[in-house]
Amino acid sequence: MSSLLLVPLVAAATLVTVGAPATAHPAKPFPARIALPNGFTPEGLTIGRGTTVYVGSILDGAVWRGDLRTGRGSVLIPGTPGTDKAGLKLDPQGRLWTADFSGGGASVYDAGTGTKLAHYQFTDEPGSYVNDLVITGRAVYFTDSGRQVLYVVPLGPGGRLPAPTAFRVLQLTGPAATPDVYHNGIVALPDGDLLVAQMLSGQLVRVDPRTGASRVVDLGGYSVERADGLVLRGRTLYVIRNLTNVIAVVRMNAGYTAGVVQREITGPQLRSPATGDLLGSALYVVNGRFDVESTPSTDYDIVRVPA
């Protein structure tokens, strides 16, 4: 599927000549804003090897690949009407997984060539929206914003892809089974449980990936309403809240059962941020601009959010 320190500078190059003092040339900093194609209508973002970044379109399913160092990029996977994509993630095998939103399934691509490797059709039920995903060593888990389930694609030895029908539907129970909560971002916790954002109820829930049982994470009364992408590093959780233009920085306790909001990041550079990912000490987020009508001339971007 829902930050914040400055990106470290590239190591300065030093030129030394005999009989002359060394002169340091500071490298150009990474751009704070990277423009996406006008009309792209982005939603998912993930960072791959080095400084490579991928962004998916919730309009037509296109995937744009760029470089966070240079700010340049191009469309890797052309869009096709009716193949809208929400969250996307890269696995250790160099495969790009996408949540195919209103299509009710998920697709897997070669992240280098854009070649489609597999497709999993989870459901054809109306009102189902496959929204975000997390990849673990054993499986890939997908949220559905219209249903109280997770879709689970098991991985074979070495991350081998299973057959197209090998997925299972995990029925959620407890607070994760409450109707109309709109499940969105998802991350994996160190103990194997999953953390899922409920965008409309403003809660985070822990889910047991074996049974579907869930419980609410105690945030001391803080609401994460409009929570979209989640990014977890250690015990720091970044909750990207789209239409509120806020990124909440939450310090989780040792058991990941509760958290304290340390600060909120906001500013004019955030324009309905959807999802994000970390590179070094920087969080990059993509602006979905969900508060405006998407037209062929609407501008979209990725921004680096300072602490």
C-alpha positions in Angstrom: 0.0 0.0 0.0 0.4 5.0 4.1 10.3 10.9 8.1 12.3 12.9 8.0 15.8 13.9 8.1 17.8 15.4 5.4 19.3 13.1 2.8 23.0 12.5 3.4 25.2 14.2 0.9 27.2 12.1 -1.5 30.7 11.8 -0.3 32.7 14.8 -1.5 35.2 14.1 -4.2 38.7 15.2 -3.4 41.3 16.0 -6.1 44.9 15.8 -5.0 47.9 16.8 -7.2 51.6 16.7 -6.3 52.7 20.0 -4.8 49.2 21.4 -4.6 46.8 21.5 -1.6 43.8 19.2 -1.7 40.6 20.8 -2.8 37.2 19.4 -1.8 34.3 19.7 -4.1 31.0 19.2 -2.3 28.6 17.0 -4.3 25.3 18.4 -5.4 22.5 17.5 -2.9 19.6 15.3 -3.9 16.7 17.3 -5.3 14.0 18.1 -2.7 11.3 17.7 -5.3 11.0 15.4 -8.3 8.4 16.1 -11.0 6.3 13.2 -12.3 4.6 13.3 -15.7 1.6 15.6 -15.7 -1.7 13.7 -15.3 0.1 10.7 -13.9 -2.2 10.4 -10.8 0.3 8.5 -8.5 -0.5 6.5 -5.4 2.2 3.9 -4.6 5.9 4.5 -4.1 8.8 2.2 -3.3 12.6 2.6 -3.4 14.7 -0.1 -4.9 18.4 -0.7 -5.3 20.6 2.3 -4.9 18.6 5.5 -5.5 16.0 3.9 -7.9 12.4 4.8 -7.1 9.2 3.4 -8.6 5.8 5.1 -8.6 2.5 3.6 -9.7 -0.5 5.3 -11.3 -4.0 4.8 -9.8 -5.4 6.1 -13.0 -4.2 3.6 -15.6 -1.7 1.3 -13.9 1.5 2.8 -15.4 4.7 2.5 -13.4 7.3 5.3 -13.5 10.9 4.6 -12.6 13.3 7.3 -11.7 16.5 8.2 -9.8 16.4 10.1 -6.5 19.9 11.4 -7.1 19.3 13.0 -10.5 15.5 13.5 -10.4 15.2 12.0 -13.9 13.0 9.1 -14.9 10.6 7.6 -17.4 7.7 5.2 -17.7 8.8 1.6 -17.2 5.4 0.0 -17.6 2.9 1.7 -19.9 -0.6 2.4 -18.6 -3.7 0.6 -19.8 -7.2 1.8 -18.9 -8.7 -0.5 -16.2 -5.4 -1.6 -14.7 -5.1 1.0 -11.9 -2.4 0.4 -9.3 -2.3 1.5 -5.7 0.6 0.2 -3.4 3.7 -1.4 -4.8 6.8 -3.0 -3.3 10.0 -4.6 -4.4 11.2 -8.0 -3.2 14.7 -9.3 -2.7 14.5 -11.1 -6.1 14.2 -7.8 -8.0 10.5 -8.3 -8.6 8.0 -5.4 -8.4 4.6 -6.4 -6.8 1.6 -4.2 -7.3 -1.8 -4.0 -5.7 -4.2 -3.7 -8.6 -6.8 -1.7 -6.7 -10.2 -1.9 -8.5 -9.0 -4.9 -10.5 -9.3 -7.1 -7.4 -5.9 -8.7 -7.8 -2.1 -8.3 -7.8 0.6 -8.4 -10.4 4.3 -9.1 -10.4 6.9 -7.6 -12.8 10.6 -7.8 -13.5 11.7 -4.5 -11.9 14.5 -4.1 -14.5 12.6 -4.8 -17.7 9.0 -4.2 -16.7 8.0 -7.7 -18.0 5.0 -9.1 -16.3 5.8 -12.3 -14.5 2.6 -13.3 -12.7 -0.9 -12.2 -11.8 -3.2 -13.2 -8.9 -6.9 -12.6 -9.2 -8.1 -12.4 -5.6 -11.7 -11.4 -6.1 -14.3 -10.1 -8.6 -16.6 -8.8 -5.9 -17.9 -5.2 -6.6 -16.6 -2.7 -4.1 -13.3 -4.5 -3.5 -10.2 -2.4 -3.6 -6.8 -4.1 -3.2 -4.9 -1.2 -1.8 -1.5 -1.9 -0.2 0.9 -4.8 0.5 3.9 -5.9 2.5 6.4 -8.6 1.6 7.9 -11.0 4.2 10.2 -13.9 3.9 7.2 -16.3 3.6 4.4 -14.5 2.0 3.0 -11.3 0.5 0.0 -9.7 2.3 -2.5 -7.4 0.6 -5.2 -5.2 2.2 -8.6 -4.7 0.7 -10.2 -1.3 1.5 -13.7 -2.6 0.8 -13.6 -6.0 2.6 -12.5 -7.2 6.1 -9.9 -9.6 4.7 -6.2 -9.9 3.8 -5.1 -11.7 0.7 -2.0 -13.9 1.2 0.3 -15.1 -1.6 2.7 -17.7 -0.1 6.3 -17.7 -1.4 8.2 -20.9 -2.1 11.9 -21.6 -1.3 14.1 -18.7 -2.4 11.0 -16.6 -2.9 9.6 -18.8 -5.7 6.3 -17.5 -7.1 3.4 -19.8 -6.5 0.7 -20.8 -9.1 -1.9 -18.1 -9.9 -4.5 -19.9 -7.7 -2.3 -20.6 -4.7 -3.3 -17.5 -2.7 -5.6 -17.6 0.3 -8.2 -15.2 1.7 -7.6 -14.5 5.4 -10.9 -13.4 7.1 -10.2 -10.8 9.8 -11.8 -10.8 13.2 -11.9 -8.3 16.1 -11.6 -4.6 15.4 -10.1 -5.3 12.0 -13.5 -6.8 11.0 -15.4 -3.6 11.7 -17.3 -2.5 8.6 -16.4 0.7 6.7 -13.0 1.3 8.2 -11.1 1.3 4.8 -8.0 -0.8 5.4 -5.0 0.8 3.7 -1.3 0.8 4.6 0.3 -2.3 6.0 3.8 -3.2 7.5 5.3 -6.3 9.1 6.4 -6.3 12.7 9.5 -8.0 14.1 7.4 -10.7 15.9 5.6 -11.7 12.6 2.3 -9.8 13.2 1.1 -7.2 10.8 0.2 -3.6 11.4 -2.7 -2.2 9.3 -4.0 1.4 9.0 -7.7 2.0 9.2 -8.2 5.2 7.2 -11.7 6.1 8.2 -11.8 5.0 11.8 -8.4 6.6 12.5 -7.0 3.5 14.2 -4.0 1.1 13.8 -4.6 -2.5 14.3 -2.3 -5.5 14.8 -3.3 -8.6 12.9 -2.1 -12.2 13.5 -1.3 -13.4 9.9 -2.2 -17.0 10.8 -5.6 -16.5 12.3 -6.8 -13.0 11.3 -7.4 -12.0 14.9 -6.7 -8.3 15.6 -6.4 -5.7 18.3 -6.2 -2.0 18.4 -2.8 -0.3 18.9 -3.0 2.2 21.8 -2.0 5.7 20.5 -3.1 7.6 23.6 -6.2 8.9 21.9 -4.5 10.2 18.8 -6.4 9.6 15.6 -4.6 8.6 12.4 -7.7 9.5 10.3 -6.9 9.4 6.6 -3.9 7.1 7.2 -2.7 6.0 3.8 0.9 4.7 3.7 2.9 3.2 6.6 6.7 3.2 6.8 8.4 1.4 9.7 12.1 1.5 10.7 12.9 0.0 14.0 10.4 1.3 16.5 9.7 4.5 14.5 6.5 4.4 12.5 5.7 7.1 9.9 1.9 7.4 9.2 1.3 9.3 6.0 -2.2 10.9 6.3 -3.3 12.0 2.8 -6.1 14.6 2.9 -4.9 16.0 6.2 -1.4 16.8 4.7 0.2 15.4 7.8 2.9 12.7 8.5 2.7 11.5 12.1 5.9 10.2 13.6 5.1 7.5 16.1 7.5 5.9 18.6 6.3 2.4 19.2 6.9 0.5 22.5 9.0 -2.6 22.7 6.0 -4.9 22.1 4.6 -2.8 19.3 1.2 -2.7 21.1 1.2 1.0 21.8 2.8 4.2 20.5 3.4 7.8 21.3 3.2 10.5 18.6 6.5 12.4 18.8 5.6 15.0 16.2 3.6 15.8 13.1 5.3 16.9 9.9 3.3 19.2 7.6 4.0 22.0 5.2 3.1 23.3 1.7 5.2 20.6 0.0 2.6 18.0 1.2 -0.3 17.8 -1.2 -2.4 14.8 -0.2 0.7 12.6 0.3 -0.2 9.0 -0.3 2.7 6.6 0.4 6.5 6.8 1.0 9.7 5.0 1.6 13.0 5.7 3.4 16.4 6.1 1.9 19.1 6.7 4.4 17.9 9.4 6.8 15.3 10.8 4.4 11.6 10.0 3.8 10.4 10.4 0.2 6.6 10.7 -0.3 4.5 10.9 -3.4 1.8 13.5 -3.6 -1.5 12.0 -4.7 -3.4 15.3 -4.8 -6.7 13.6 -4.0 -8.3 16.9 -3.3 -8.2 18.0 -6.9 -9.6 16.6 -10.1 -7.0 14.8 -12.1 -6.6 16.1 -15.6 -3.9 15.6 -18.3 -2.2 18.8 -17.1 -2.4 18.3 -13.4 1.1 18.2 -11.9 2.4 15.6 -9.5 5.6 15.0 -7.7 7.8 13.2 -5.2 9.1 15.2 -2.2 11.8 14.7 0.3 10.4 15.7 3.7 12.9 17.4 6.0 12.8 16.7 9.8 
